[in-house]
Amino acid sequence: MMSISDLEKLRILLPHWIEHNHSHAAEFGKWSEVAEKDGLPEVAQLINQAVSNLKEAGAALTEALDRIGGPVSGDGHHHHH
């Protein structure tokens, strides 16, 4: 079995992290709306702050991926969390 470099591992992991992060941001956004409708504006605001933080994290992860040459083509495996 051939060993892959840490750089190659990052090129595989980062796209998964980006996707996972995006999925969480979308879910948090839905729950922020629920909190708002349920009369919890402070909770909704805090959840929205978390969404904003996740978007910043996603941008940083995307830039990191770009700087190392983008995703490995033909990664081929996918999993859900």
Backbone as CSV, one residue per row, in Angstrom:
resi,resn,N_x,N_y,N_z,CA_x,CA_y,CA_z,C_x,C_y,C_z
1,MET,0.845,-1.188,0.000,0.000,0.000,0.000,0.883,1.241,0.000
2,MET,0.578,2.160,-0.884,1.372,3.368,-1.008,0.927,4.397,0.029
3,SER,1.890,5.016,0.658,1.605,6.055,1.639,1.432,7.394,0.935
4,ILE,0.480,8.189,1.407,0.312,9.505,0.803,0.902,10.564,1.729
5,SER,1.331,11.645,1.134,1.956,12.716,1.905,0.906,13.484,2.703
6,ASP,1.389,14.222,3.682,0.485,15.069,4.458,-0.212,16.088,3.559
7,LEU,0.501,16.601,2.563,-0.093,17.556,1.631,-1.260,16.916,0.882
8,GLU,-1.056,15.692,0.403,-2.138,14.993,-0.293,-3.316,14.736,0.645
9,LYS,-3.010,14.393,1.903,-4.078,14.182,2.888,-4.895,15.459,3.061
10,LEU,-4.204,16.598,3.169,-4.913,17.873,3.308,-5.778,18.161,2.089
11,ARG,-5.276,17.824,0.901,-6.039,18.069,-0.327,-7.278,17.173,-0.398
12,ILE,-7.288,16.091,0.343,-8.457,15.216,0.443,-9.371,15.672,1.585
13,LEU,-8.773,16.004,2.727,-9.558,16.365,3.908,-10.241,17.721,3.802
14,LEU,-9.528,18.715,3.290,-10.089,20.068,3.266,-11.436,20.162,2.541
15,PRO,-11.606,19.555,1.367,-12.937,19.635,0.733,-14.044,19.036,1.605
16,HIS,-13.740,17.966,2.322,-14.730,17.362,3.213,-15.057,18.305,4.363
17,TRP,-14.027,18.934,4.928,-14.254,19.878,6.023,-15.087,21.066,5.547
18,ILE,-14.784,21.554,4.348,-15.518,22.693,3.785,-16.992,22.326,3.613
19,GLU,-17.245,21.160,3.046,-18.624,20.701,2.838,-19.348,20.520,4.171
20,HIS,-18.668,19.899,5.117,-19.243,19.646,6.439,-19.582,20.973,7.128
21,ASN,-18.672,21.919,7.052,-18.853,23.242,7.637,-20.060,23.941,7.007
22,HIS,-20.164,23.873,5.682,-21.276,24.496,4.966,-22.607,23.875,5.405
23,SER,-22.621,22.578,5.563,-23.824,21.872,5.992,-24.265,22.339,7.378
24,HIS,-23.308,22.477,8.288,-23.630,22.965,9.631,-24.170,24.387,9.585
25,ALA,-23.560,25.249,8.791,-24.015,26.642,8.692,-25.466,26.694,8.225
26,ALA,-25.810,25.877,7.245,-27.181,25.850,6.735,-28.154,25.376,7.815
27,GLU,-27.781,24.350,8.536,-28.638,23.822,9.604,-28.797,24.847,10.725
28,PHE,-27.705,25.497,11.101,-27.771,26.527,12.144,-28.715,27.650,11.722
29,GLY,-28.641,28.037,10.444,-29.504,29.104,9.946,-30.974,28.764,10.099
30,LYS,-31.313,27.512,9.816,-32.707,27.074,9.987,-33.138,27.201,11.446
31,TRP,-32.255,26.810,12.357,-32.603,26.852,13.772,-32.620,28.270,14.320
32,SER,-31.863,29.147,13.724,-31.939,30.554,14.104,-33.336,31.094,13.815
33,GLU,-33.876,30.726,12.655,-35.234,31.144,12.296,-36.260,30.572,13.272
34,VAL,-36.077,29.332,13.674,-36.981,28.709,14.645,-36.935,29.476,15.966
35,ALA,-35.728,29.775,16.429,-35.583,30.510,17.688,-36.261,31.874,17.603
36,GLU,-36.083,32.546,16.474,-36.709,33.859,16.275,-38.235,33.738,16.339
37,LYS,-38.786,32.760,15.637,-40.246,32.550,15.626,-40.780,32.189,17.004
38,ASP,-39.941,31.515,17.797,-40.357,31.095,19.136,-40.125,32.178,20.190
39,GLY,-39.815,33.395,19.739,-39.660,34.503,20.672,-38.342,34.520,21.419
40,LEU,-37.311,33.977,20.789,-35.981,33.947,21.406,-34.980,34.715,20.535
41,PRO,-35.163,36.029,20.416,-34.301,36.793,19.510,-32.823,36.781,19.901
42,GLU,-32.549,36.743,21.210,-31.146,36.720,21.638,-30.480,35.408,21.225
43,VAL,-31.221,34.326,21.351,-30.703,33.016,20.944,-30.497,32.999,19.432
44,ALA,-31.468,33.527,18.696,-31.346,33.595,17.236,-30.112,34.393,16.841
45,GLN,-29.872,35.503,17.536,-28.712,36.338,17.229,-27.409,35.582,17.483
46,LEU,-27.345,34.847,18.571,-26.138,34.069,18.874,-25.912,32.967,17.835
47,ILE,-26.993,32.315,17.430,-26.862,31.287,16.392,-26.401,31.930,15.089
48,ASN,-26.946,33.101,14.763,-26.505,33.807,13.555,-25.030,34.174,13.632
49,GLN,-24.550,34.522,14.830,-23.121,34.802,14.991,-22.307,33.542,14.702
50,ALA,-22.810,32.399,15.159,-22.131,31.130,14.879,-22.101,30.860,13.378
51,VAL,-23.201,31.154,12.684,-23.248,30.986,11.227,-22.188,31.864,10.573
52,SER,-22.098,33.107,11.020,-21.098,34.023,10.480,-19.685,33.489,10.715
53,ASN,-19.446,32.975,11.907,-18.133,32.407,12.224,-17.831,31.195,11.348
54,LEU,-18.834,30.360,11.102,-18.634,29.201,10.237,-18.317,29.631,8.810
55,LYS,-18.971,30.692,8.347,-18.682,31.190,6.999,-17.249,31.701,6.911
56,GLU,-16.782,32.380,7.957,-15.387,32.830,7.987,-14.439,31.632,7.984
57,ALA,-14.775,30.616,8.767,-13.953,29.407,8.803,-13.934,28.737,7.437
58,GLY,-15.088,28.678,6.789,-15.164,28.086,5.454,-14.298,28.828,4.456
59,ALA,-14.307,30.155,4.535,-13.474,30.956,3.632,-11.997,30.680,3.880
60,ALA,-11.609,30.557,5.141,-10.213,30.265,5.465,-9.818,28.873,4.972
61,LEU,-10.708,27.898,5.154,-10.420,26.545,4.680,-10.319,26.508,3.159
62,THR,-11.193,27.248,2.485,-11.157,27.306,1.024,-9.862,27.942,0.544
63,GLU,-9.429,29.006,1.197,-8.161,29.636,0.821,-6.992,28.687,1.065
64,ALA,-7.041,27.965,2.174,-5.983,26.989,2.454,-5.925,25.943,1.347
65,LEU,-7.088,25.454,0.932,-7.145,24.458,-0.140,-6.592,25.031,-1.442
66,ASP,-6.973,26.263,-1.762,-6.468,26.908,-2.982,-4.948,27.023,-2.959
67,ARG,-4.397,27.346,-1.801,-2.945,27.553,-1.687,-2.143,26.264,-1.826
68,ILE,-2.796,25.124,-1.636,-2.067,23.858,-1.787,-2.437,23.132,-3.073
69,GLY,-3.087,23.847,-3.983,-3.325,23.272,-5.301,-4.711,22.720,-5.538
70,GLY,-5.633,22.963,-4.628,-6.995,22.487,-4.827,-7.152,21.032,-4.434
71,PRO,-8.369,20.522,-4.581,-8.632,19.141,-4.176,-7.937,18.134,-5.087
72,VAL,-7.686,16.969,-4.534,-7.145,15.868,-5.320,-8.245,15.437,-6.283
73,SER,-7.932,15.354,-7.560,-8.953,14.942,-8.525,-9.220,13.452,-8.378
74,GLY,-10.489,13.097,-8.566,-10.850,11.686,-8.487,-10.781,11.117,-7.093
75,ASP,-11.011,11.964,-6.083,-10.988,11.507,-4.689,-11.861,10.272,-4.527
76,GLY,-13.068,10.336,-5.092,-13.884,9.147,-5.208,-14.630,8.670,-3.995
77,HIS,-14.274,9.067,-2.795,-15.052,8.589,-1.662,-15.787,9.745,-1.014
78,HIS,-16.914,9.411,-0.421,-17.749,10.431,0.185,-18.444,9.831,1.397
79,HIS,-18.566,10.635,2.424,-19.282,10.173,3.603,-20.066,11.323,4.211
80,HIS,-21.085,10.974,4.981,-21.927,11.973,5.639,-21.684,11.926,7.133
81,HIS,-21.885,13.074,7.768,-21.752,13.156,9.228,-23.091,13.407,9.842
